[in-house]
Amino acid sequence: MRVALLTYSTKPRGGVVHTLALAEALAELGAEVTVWTLGRGGDAAFFRPVAEAVTVRVVDFPGVEGEDVGDRILRSISVLGAGFAPERSSYDVVHAQDCISANAAGPCIRTIHHLDTFTTPELAACHERAVVEPFARICVSAAVAREVEQGWGLRPTVIGNGVEAQRFNAAAADQGGQAAWRAEIGAAYLLAVGGIEPRKGTIDLLEAYALVRPGAPELRLVVAGGETLFDYRGYRDAFEARAVELGVAPQVLGPVDHERLPALVAGCAALGFVSTKEGFGLAAMEALAAGVPVVARDLPVLTEVFGPHVRYGRDPAGIAAALRTALAEGPLPGGAAFAARHTWRAAAKAHLDFYPRALSLSKASKRLR
């Protein structure tokens, strides 16, 4: 089976991590897989090496000075679509992993990781098309699948994420890597992965950290990641201003090298995962694999995925209370074993079972038109 997986970036965002891990697992099971993406800022490769069994096609996407987000999204769709179109017919399965690639791919299968709310007309239209126009849909959690059904009357198939549990579990024993991070940061630290942006609830985590800090004055707040297409400068300015008001000084690392990330996660005192919208929660699952206590926002999707293995809070006060308990008592039992059960091999097998059914339904639908 020849499979094209399309994503929008080479950077380490959750959907891109998912795409690469799925591609490699599909290839291990015998599929012929090509990953298509846009190379922003001169990128010619992904943020990490990709298995030789997977073909990578990076479509050059030069920057345009002064371009706004709406125009950048529309140009992203156009450039990726133009690059992919000449080879589209060579694949049995075309599987898009996000709004941009679903708009660029033409008829396709789409994984809806989470649903966004856009006010910019171009982005709202892009989002709508990417939900409605694919002939089949996958969600990585039942909670997001219910949102799709409630909003559009469509019924996606649920296939959960895997996690590179062994890589993060090994980091739990990497005392040298953890020590290097603690020396760089200069203290014990509460970690957030994903950058400073509204969907990640970073300001709520900042507020919770400020409530916790009087009882743990040595604890630093560290934010890693943050590559995105969107312009969150206003939110980041608000984050920085609120930090000054609260008298705290978070350490913002930006994107972290792929090889160093597991030790950063394994070395933290706790992971704060307080997103306002999520599809699965890959960073939190990685933290469980590393033996780290996790505090998550009390969202249906996160309670579904993580159950009793993380602590929850709804607002800054509740998040702070959960953090105090996590810092005092450590991880809840069974988290690492729970994470280890989420394998990319199992996810890939489920995709290979799903693809023929989806293609068959698409062909039947065409005959009825």
C-alpha positions in Angstrom: 0.0 0.0 0.0 1.4 3.4 -1.0 0.5 6.0 1.6 1.1 9.8 1.4 1.0 11.5 4.8 0.8 15.3 4.6 1.6 17.8 7.3 2.2 21.5 7.4 5.6 22.0 8.9 9.0 20.5 9.7 9.0 21.9 13.2 8.3 19.8 16.4 4.6 20.5 16.9 2.3 17.7 18.1 0.8 16.9 14.8 4.2 16.8 13.1 5.5 14.4 15.8 2.4 12.3 15.2 2.9 12.3 11.5 6.6 11.1 11.6 6.0 8.4 14.2 3.0 7.1 12.3 4.9 7.1 9.0 7.7 5.1 10.5 5.4 2.6 12.2 3.4 2.2 8.9 6.7 1.6 7.0 7.8 -1.1 9.6 4.5 -2.9 8.8 5.2 -2.9 5.1 3.5 0.2 3.8 5.3 2.4 1.3 5.1 5.8 3.0 6.0 9.3 1.8 5.7 12.3 4.1 4.9 15.6 2.4 5.5 18.9 4.2 6.3 22.6 3.7 9.9 23.7 4.3 9.5 27.1 6.1 12.5 29.4 6.4 14.7 27.3 4.2 14.2 24.0 6.1 15.0 21.1 3.9 14.4 18.4 6.5 12.4 17.6 9.6 13.5 18.6 13.2 14.7 15.0 13.7 16.1 12.2 11.5 13.4 10.1 9.8 13.8 6.4 9.2 15.3 5.5 5.9 12.2 3.4 5.0 10.1 6.6 4.9 10.5 9.0 1.9 10.4 12.7 2.8 9.3 15.4 0.3 9.8 19.0 1.5 8.2 21.7 -0.6 10.0 25.0 -0.3 8.0 27.7 1.3 10.0 31.0 1.3 9.0 33.7 3.8 7.2 36.9 2.7 8.0 39.9 4.8 4.9 41.6 6.3 2.6 38.7 5.3 -0.4 38.3 7.7 -1.6 35.0 9.1 -4.6 34.7 6.8 -2.5 35.2 3.7 0.2 32.9 5.0 -2.3 30.1 5.5 -3.8 30.5 2.0 -0.3 30.6 0.5 0.7 27.5 2.5 -2.3 25.6 1.0 -1.5 26.8 -2.5 2.2 25.9 -2.4 1.8 22.5 -0.8 -1.1 21.7 -3.1 0.9 22.7 -6.2 3.9 20.6 -5.0 1.8 17.5 -4.2 -0.6 17.5 -7.1 1.6 16.1 -9.9 2.3 13.0 -7.8 -1.1 12.6 -6.1 -2.2 9.8 -8.4 0.7 7.6 -7.4 -0.7 6.9 -3.9 -3.3 4.5 -2.8 -4.0 6.6 0.3 -3.7 10.3 0.8 -3.9 11.2 4.5 -3.8 14.8 5.7 -2.9 15.6 9.3 -4.1 19.2 9.7 -6.2 22.0 8.3 -3.6 23.2 5.8 -2.7 19.9 4.4 -6.3 18.8 4.1 -7.1 21.8 2.0 -4.0 21.2 -0.1 -4.4 17.5 -0.7 -7.7 17.2 -2.6 -9.9 14.2 -1.7 -8.3 12.6 1.3 -8.6 11.0 4.7 -8.1 13.6 7.5 -7.0 13.2 11.1 -8.7 15.8 13.2 -6.4 16.2 16.2 -8.5 19.0 17.8 -11.0 21.6 16.7 -10.1 25.3 16.6 -12.2 28.5 16.7 -11.1 31.1 14.2 -12.5 34.6 13.7 -10.4 35.4 10.6 -12.6 34.6 7.6 -9.8 32.8 5.7 -8.9 30.6 8.6 -12.6 29.9 9.5 -13.2 28.8 5.9 -10.0 26.7 5.9 -11.0 25.0 9.1 -14.6 24.3 7.8 -13.4 22.8 4.5 -10.8 20.6 6.3 -13.6 19.0 8.4 -16.3 18.7 5.8 -14.5 17.9 2.5 -12.4 14.8 3.4 -14.1 11.6 2.5 -13.1 9.9 5.8 -12.0 11.2 9.2 -9.9 9.9 12.1 -9.8 11.5 15.6 -7.2 10.6 18.2 -9.7 10.6 21.1 -13.4 9.9 21.5 -14.0 13.4 23.0 -12.9 15.1 19.8 -14.9 12.7 17.7 -18.0 13.7 19.7 -17.3 17.3 19.0 -17.2 16.6 15.3 -20.4 14.6 15.5 -22.2 17.3 17.5 -20.9 20.1 15.2 -21.3 18.6 11.8 -23.2 15.3 12.1 -20.1 13.4 11.0 -18.8 10.3 12.7 -15.0 9.9 12.7 -13.2 6.7 13.5 -11.2 6.9 16.8 -7.5 5.8 16.6 -5.4 6.9 19.6 -1.9 8.2 19.4 1.2 6.1 20.3 4.0 7.5 22.3 7.8 6.9 22.2 7.6 5.5 25.7 10.9 3.7 25.7 12.8 6.9 24.7 11.3 8.9 27.6 11.4 6.0 30.0 15.2 5.7 29.3 15.5 9.4 30.2 14.3 8.7 33.7 17.6 6.9 34.3 19.7 9.5 32.5 21.1 11.2 35.5 23.7 13.1 33.5 21.2 14.5 31.1 18.9 15.6 33.9 21.7 17.1 35.8 22.8 19.1 32.8 19.3 20.6 32.5 19.1 21.4 36.2 22.5 23.1 36.0 21.4 25.1 32.9 18.1 26.1 34.6 19.7 26.6 38.0 16.9 25.1 40.1 14.2 22.5 40.3 11.5 23.3 37.7 7.9 23.0 36.7 7.8 22.4 33.0 5.3 23.3 30.2 5.9 22.0 26.7 4.2 23.7 23.7 5.1 27.3 24.0 3.2 30.4 25.1 -0.1 30.5 23.4 -3.8 30.7 24.2 -4.6 27.0 23.4 -1.9 25.9 25.8 -3.4 27.9 28.7 0.1 29.3 29.5 -1.2 32.3 31.5 -3.3 30.0 33.7 -0.2 27.9 34.4 1.7 31.1 35.2 -1.0 32.2 37.7 -1.0 28.7 39.3 2.8 28.8 39.5 2.6 32.1 41.3 0.2 30.6 43.9 2.5 27.6 44.4 5.8 29.5 44.6 5.5 30.9 48.2 5.7 27.3 49.4 8.4 26.3 46.9 10.5 29.4 46.4 13.3 27.5 44.7 11.0 26.2 41.9 11.3 27.8 38.4 8.7 27.8 35.7 10.2 26.6 32.4 8.4 26.8 29.0 9.7 24.8 26.1 8.6 24.6 22.5 6.6 27.2 20.7 7.0 26.8 16.9 3.8 27.9 15.3 2.3 29.5 12.1 0.1 31.8 14.1 0.9 35.2 15.6 0.6 35.0 19.4 2.7 38.1 20.1 -0.3 39.7 21.9 -0.7 36.7 24.2 3.0 36.5 24.8 3.1 40.2 25.7 0.2 39.6 28.1 2.1 36.6 29.6 5.2 38.7 30.2 3.3 41.6 31.6 1.4 39.3 34.0 4.7 37.6 35.1 6.1 41.1 36.1 2.9 41.8 38.0 3.2 38.5 39.9 6.8 39.1 40.6 8.0 35.8 38.9 10.5 35.2 36.1 9.7 32.2 33.9 12.5 30.8 31.8 11.4 30.4 28.1 13.6 28.0 26.2 11.9 28.0 22.9 12.3 24.8 20.7 14.4 22.1 22.4 16.6 19.8 20.4 15.0 16.4 19.8 17.7 14.5 21.5 17.7 16.6 24.7 14.0 16.8 25.2 13.5 13.5 27.1 16.0 14.5 29.8 14.4 17.9 30.1 11.0 16.2 30.7 12.4 13.5 33.0 14.3 16.1 35.1 11.3 18.3 35.9 9.5 18.3 39.3 6.2 18.2 37.5 4.7 18.8 34.0 1.9 21.3 33.7 -0.4 20.4 30.9 -3.3 22.9 31.1 -4.4 23.3 27.5 -7.9 24.7 26.9 -8.2 22.4 23.8 -6.4 19.2 23.0 -6.8 16.1 20.9 -4.9 13.6 22.9 -2.0 15.1 25.0 1.2 13.6 23.7 3.5 15.7 25.8 1.7 14.6 29.0 1.9 10.9 27.9 5.7 11.4 27.3 6.0 12.8 30.8 4.2 9.7 32.3 6.6 7.5 30.4 9.4 9.4 32.0 8.0 8.9 35.5 7.1 12.5 36.0 4.0 13.8 37.9 1.5 15.5 35.5 -1.1 18.1 36.3 -3.7 18.5 33.5 -6.7 20.7 32.9 -9.9 19.0 33.7 -11.1 18.6 30.1 -13.3 15.7 28.8 -10.6 14.7 26.3 -7.8 14.6 29.0 -9.9 12.8 31.6 -10.8 10.3 28.8 -7.2 9.7 27.8 -5.4 9.9 31.1 -8.0 8.7 33.6 -6.5 8.3 37.1 -2.9 8.7 36.0 -2.7 12.5 36.3 -4.0 15.1 38.6 -6.5 17.7 37.4 -7.5 21.3 37.9 -10.1 23.5 36.2 -8.7 27.0 36.9 -5.5 28.5 38.3 -6.5 27.8 41.9 -7.4 24.2 41.1 -4.2 23.7 39.1 -2.1 25.2 41.9 -3.7 22.8 44.4 -3.0 19.8 42.1 0.6 21.0 41.6 1.2 21.2 45.4 0.1 17.6 45.7 2.2 16.5 42.8 5.3 18.2 44.2 4.7 16.7 47.6 3.7 13.2 46.6 5.2 12.6 43.2 3.7 10.7 40.2 0.6 8.7 40.6 1.1 4.9 40.3 1.1 3.1 37.0 1.7 6.0 34.7 4.8 4.7 33.0 3.2 1.3 32.3 0.1 3.0 31.1 2.1 5.1 28.6 4.0 2.1 27.4 0.7 0.5 26.3 0.2 3.3 23.8 2.4 2.1 20.9 2.8 3.5 17.4 2.8 0.0 16.1 -0.8 -0.5 17.4 -1.8 2.8 16.0 -0.3 2.0 12.6 -2.1 -1.4 12.5 -5.4 0.3 13.2 -4.7 2.8 10.3 -3.9 -0.1 7.9 -7.2 -1.7 8.9 -9.0 1.5 8.4 -7.6 2.6 5.1 -9.3 -0.1 2.9 -12.6 0.5 4.5 -12.4 4.2 4.0 -11.4 3.8 0.4 -14.2 1.3 -0.2 -16.8 3.7 1.2 -15.4 6.5 -0.9 -15.8 4.5 -4.1 -19.3 3.4 -3.2 -20.3 7.0 -2.5 -19.0 8.1 -5.9 -21.0 5.3 -7.6 -24.2 6.6 -6.0 -23.7 10.1 -7.2 
